Amino acid sequence: MQSGGPRCGPGSTGSEMASQVLALLVLAVAFLVATVRPVHMGVLALAAALGVGTTLGGASLDDVLSGFPVDIMLLLLGVTYLFGIARSNGALDWMIDRLVRATGNRVALLPALFFALSLAVASFGSPLAAVVLIPIGLSFAGRNGLSPVVMGLAMATGGSAGSFAPISLFGLITTSIAGRSGIEVNPLLLFGAAIGINVVLFAAGSVLFRRALVAEAAPDEEPDAVPGSGGGAGETALLTRTGTATRLSVFQRLTIVTLALLVVLVVVLTAAGLEVNVGAVALGLGVVLALCFTKETAQAVKEIDWSTILLVGGIATYVGVLDGMGAVQLVAEVGAAIPSPLLAAFILCLCGGLISAFGSTTALLAIIIPLALPLVAAGGVPAAGVICALALSSSLVDINPMSTIGATVVASGPERIRAAMRKFFFRWGFSMVLVGPVVTCAFLVLPGMLA
């Protein structure tokens, strides 16, 4: 968006402010419609950006489209393509199977193991990738007399932590959108904060609910099939076997090596302070695999998460329209009326958690992070800390049964206790609306203010 459009400020006219408020309301209505109706939020947001930007915003079509985040599109395209290859050829299945077998007969370690597995799998591109583990984990819990509540918490919190890895969806979105706005968020620090907070929540849940809803399933009982979700291709395909082939093909071996190479490159280069385009690297590695194994990777394009790319692209484009109209500055002026920067950050995190409980966390991150920038610009709070707290607060609620993860946990549990599991995860998920902002602000925002 060009800077010549209407702006909000002390000298704004009534008509300009009315246009800004109307533009914000259009975004809110689009989010609500996409939540209650099966309409893609990205399509709504992109269409709204074109309509609002060229009418209320007075911008040209080129100006509106210049807000489309091509850099984020490359990130998501490359990562989902490479890890889609790994999922489709069974390489990830093999890695999971090896780790499960490593526990032997140490039943008490199973929840911690599935926390780590969910973290690792979600780190490879998508929060929903960890869904493949949920039926397996709950089956292990039932057969070994473990609490399905604790096992569900293990996989949900592990997946939440892994989703903020430098090469996973929430991590990419958070750091990329913040970076486009001039705020540098260290991806490793964000990942570390996500791991630390989710470990604490998992540990607390394990102690408090270790005997909750314990019900031994029959040895041959398998979890019911889980309904598909609205995520991208390959994200919710469930494992239908308890083991995988012990011998790997050359293709699978090279895929595992490629994944390890990507992780090493990202970690080492980031730690060295060098800028690395994760999407470009992942796409390049995926193309190399495709050239070497053309037949085996012929369907890999279907694994690209085009839905999320459109979702983030549409919302980011609309946020660009809001910024060009001065609506973001209008939100800043409302936030400036709150006397305490810490209280303002807490309220923003609270709103993020509450809205995310009913809608798409991915969509919300693309909306709410830019709206936090004026609070950061006003000073008084650590920029990276606020962004991290906001992103994590929006993610911690995702275990409630209205989300894909929470619904999958409930649907995969023993049938006779599903109603009780649903009630428990409703309570846990919505408690995170308050607990999340308290914890994230206490550990990520307050220390920076006191330093």
N, C-alpha and C positions, 0 to 999 in steps of 0.2 A: 504494500500500500504506500502511496505517496503521502508525504506529510502535509499536503495542501488541503486535505479534507477537513471537515468540521472537527474541532477539538473541544474537549471540556476543560474548563478552567474558571478562574474567578470572573472572567468576562464573557462566559458562555451565555448565549441567548436561550430563551425558553424553548424555542423550536429545536435548537441543537441538542439540548439536554433531553428533550422528549424523544428525539431520534436515537440517542444513545441508550436510554432506558428501554425503548422498544426493541432495539437490537439485542440487548441482554435478555429480554423476555422471549424473543424468538429462539435464542439458544436454549433457554430453560424449557420452553415448550417442546422443542425438538428432542431434547434429552428425555422428557417425560413420555412423549409419544413412542420413542424407541424402546423405552422401558416396559410399557404396557402393551405395545403392539409389535408384531414381528416385522418391523421395518428397520433396515440397517441405518445406524446412527451416522455413519460416515457419508452415506448417500444424502441423508437429510441435511447434514451440516454443510456439505459441499454445495448442494442446491440452494440452501439458505444463504451461503456466502455469496454466491453469484447474484441472487436476487437482492439481498440487503445491501451488498457492497455497491452495486450499480444504481440503486435507487436512493435509499436513505444515506448511503455513504458518498454518493456522487463520484465514485471511482470508475475507471475504465475496466473493461474485462481483463486486459493484460495486468493491470495493477492488482486485481483480485487474485488472479492465478499465480502471480509472483509470490504469494504467500504460501503456496503448496510446498511442503518440506521435502524436497528431493533428496536431501542428505539422509533424513530419517527413513525414507522409502528404500534407499540403498542398504541401510543397516538391516532393516527387517527382511528385505528380499534375500540378501546374502546369507544371513543367519538361518532363516527358515528353510532355505534351499539346501544348505549343507547338512543341517541336522535332520531334515526330511529324508535325505538319502540314508543317513545312519539309522533312522527309525524303520524305514521300509526294507532295508536289507538285513535286519535282525542284529546289527552290531550292538545297539543299545540293550536289546533283550539279553544278549550274551553277557554284557558287562553287569547287568542287574543280577542275573543268575549266578555268576561267579561270587558276587558279594554276599548274596543270601546264603550260599553254601558255606561261606567262610565262618559263619557263626556256629556251625556244628550244632550241639545240643544246648547251647546257652540261651534258653528261652527268654530270660529276663532282658537280654540284649536286643531282642527283636524290635521293640518300639524305637530304641535309639538307632538301630540299623536302618529302619524304614524312614526315620527322620533324615538320616544322612543320604539314603538313596533318593528320596524325594528332592532333597536339596540339590544333589548332583544332577539328576535328570532335568529338573526345572532350570538349572543353570545353563543347560544346552538349548537355549532359544525361546522357550515358552513356559509360562506358569502352568498351563494345562497339560504339558507333557507328563507331569507327575501323576496325572489321572490314571495312567496305565498301571500304577502300583497299587491303587486303592483296593480293588477286589482281591489282589494277592495278599496284601497286608492284613485285611480283615479276615480272610480265610485262615491265615497263620494264627491270628489272635483267637479265633473260635476254636481251633484245634488244640491250642496250647493253654486254654483257660485264662487268656489275657483279656483285659478290658477293651471292648471295641471302641469305647470312648477315647481311651488313651492312644490306641493305635490310630484312630481317625485324627486326633490332634497331632500326632507325630507326623503324619503325612501332609496334613494341611499346613502346619507351621514350617515344616521342611520345604514344602513347595513355595510358600510365601517368601522364605529366606532366599531360596535359589533363584526366584524370579527377578531379584535385584542384582544378579551377577553382571559383570561388565558386558557379557555377550548374550544376556537374556532380555526378554521383552521390557519389563518394567525398568530395569537398569538402563537399557538403551534409551527408552523414552524420557526418563527423568533427566539423565545427564545431557541428552541431546537438546531437549527443549530448554533446559536451563542454560546450556551453552549458547544456543541461538539468541538468548536474551542477555548474554554478557556475564552470566554467573558460572564460575568454574566449580563443578562438583566432582571431586575425586571419585571415580567409579569404584575403586577398591575400598575407600572409606564408607561409601554407601552400602556396598556389599557386606562389609564387616559389621556395620550398624544393624543391618537386616538380620544377619546371622545371630548377633549377640542378643537382640531383643526377642527373636523367635525362640532361641535356646532357652531364655529365661521363662517365656510363656509355656513352652513345652515341658520344662522341668517342673514348673508350678502345677500344671495340669496333671502331670504324671503322679505327683505326690498327693494332690487333693482327690483325684478320681481314679486311683489305681485299682479299686474294686468296683467301680461303677458299671452296672449292667453286664457283669461277667456272666457269660452263658456259653457253655461248651457246645460247640456244634458237632454233629456227627462227623466221623472221619471222612466220609465221602461227600459231605455237603459242600457245594460250591456256591459262591455268591451269584445272585440273579444278574442277568444282563443289565447293563446300565444304559439308560437312554442316551442317545447322542446329544451333543451340545451344539451350540451355535459357533464353536470355534473353527479355526482353520483346518484344512485337511490334515489328517494324521494325528491331530492333537488328542483325540479321545478314543483311538483304537485301543481295545483292551486286549491284554494277553490272555489267551485261552489255554495255556499250558503252564505247568509249574516249572518246567525246565526248558533249556534250549540245547541245541547241538553243542557237544563239547569240542568239536573240531571246527575251526573257522576256515572259511574260504579265503582266497587271496584278496578278494574284493573287501570282505569284512575286516581283514587284518589292516589293509591299507586305509580303510575308513576310520578305524580306531586310531591309527597313527596320525591321520589328518586331523582328527578332533583334538588329539593331544597337542599337535603342532599349533593349532589355532589358540588353544588355551595358553600354551607357553608363550607364544608371541604376544598375546594381549597382556598377560601378567608382567612379563619381563619388560616390554616396551613401555607400558604404563608406569611401572615402578621406576624406570629410568627417566621418566619425565618426557618421553617422546610421544608425539601424537600419532595414533594409529587408527585408520579407518577400518573398524571391525567388519563392517558390511562388505567393503571391497575385498578384504583378505578372505573372508568366508566365501564370498562369491567366486573368487579366483580359485580357491582350493576345491570348491564344489565343481567348477568347470573342469579342472584337471581330472577329477574322478570321473566325470561324465565322458571326457574324451578317451580315457583309458578303458572304461566299461560302458560303452554306448548302449548296449542292449539292456543291461541291468538297471541303468538310470533313465531309461526312456520315459518313465512316468514321474520323474522327480519334480518336474515343473508343477505338477498337481499338489505337491507338498508345500509349495510357497504359500504363505499365509496372506493371500491377497485381501482377505476380509479385514484383517488388522491394518494392513497398509492403507486401505481406503478409509478405515475408521480414523486413524491418526491423521492422515492427510486431509480429510474433510474438516475435522475439528480444528486442526492447526490453521487451515486456510480461513476458517471463520474467525478464529482468534485474531488473525492478522487484520481482518475487516474491523473487528472491535477496536483494535489498537489504532488503526487509521482514523476511525471516527472519534477517538478520544474516550470510548466507553471504559477502557481499562483505567484511565486516569480518574474517571468518575467513581469507579470502585475504590481507587486509592483514597479519594477524598472522604468516602464513607468510612474506610478503615482508619483514616487519620483522626476521626472523631473519637475513637477508642483511646482512652488516656494512656494505657499501658501497652507497649509493643509486645510483651510476653502474652498478655491477655488476648491481643489481636491475633497472634500466631496460634494460640490455643483454640480460639473460636474458629479460625480457618481450618485447623486440623479436625476439629469436631464436625464441622460442616462436611469436610471431605469424607470422613468415615461414615457419616449418616447417609450421604447421597450414594456413596459407593455400595452400601449395604443393599440398595435397591436397584442399582444399575451396573453398568460396565466400569470396572476399575481402570481399564485401559483408556476408555473414553474420558473418564473423569480426570486422569493424570494430564491428558493433553489440554484439558480446559482449565483446571484449577492451578497448575503450576504458573502459567503466565499471569493469572490474577493475583498471585502472591508476590510478584515482582515489585509492585509499588510499595508494599510493606517493607521489603528488603531495602529498596532504594531510600526509604525514609530514614534508615539507620536505626541503631539501638538493638538490633538483633543480628546474629550471625547468618549471613546469606545462605551458605551451604547447609547449615544446621536446620534452617527453616524449610528449605526445599526437601531435605531428607526426611524430616519429621512429617511433613505434609504427605509425601509419597508413601511412607510406611504406615501412617495412620489410615490412609485410604485403602491399604492392602490387608491390614490385619482383620478386617471384618469379613473377609471372603470365605470364611468357614461356615457362615450361616447357610441354611438349606435353600435359600433363594439364589445362591451362587452355584456355578457349575461344580466347584470343588465340594462344597457342603452337600449339595444334592447327590453327588456321586457317593460320598461317604455314607449317607443315610440309605441310599438305594442298595448299597453293597453289603450292608449289615444283615444279620439274621432277621428273618421276616417277623418273628414274634416280638422283637424289641425295637423295630424301626420307629414306631410312634414315640417311644421313650427317647431314642436317639435324636429324632427330629426336634423334640422339645428341648433336649440338652443343647444341641448345636444352635438352635435359635437363641437360647439364653447366652451361650458363650459368644456367638457372633455379635449380637447386639450389645453385650457388655463391652466389647472391644471398641464400640463407638466412643465410649468415655475413657476406658482404660488405655487405649492406643494413644490418644493425644496427651494424656497425663504422663505416660512413660516416655514417649518420644520427645515431648517438650522438656521434661526433666533431664533427660540424658543428652539431647542433641541441641537444644536451644538455650536453656538456662546456663550451662557451663560457659558457653561463648559470651553470654552477657556479663558474667561475673569475671571473666578473664581480664 
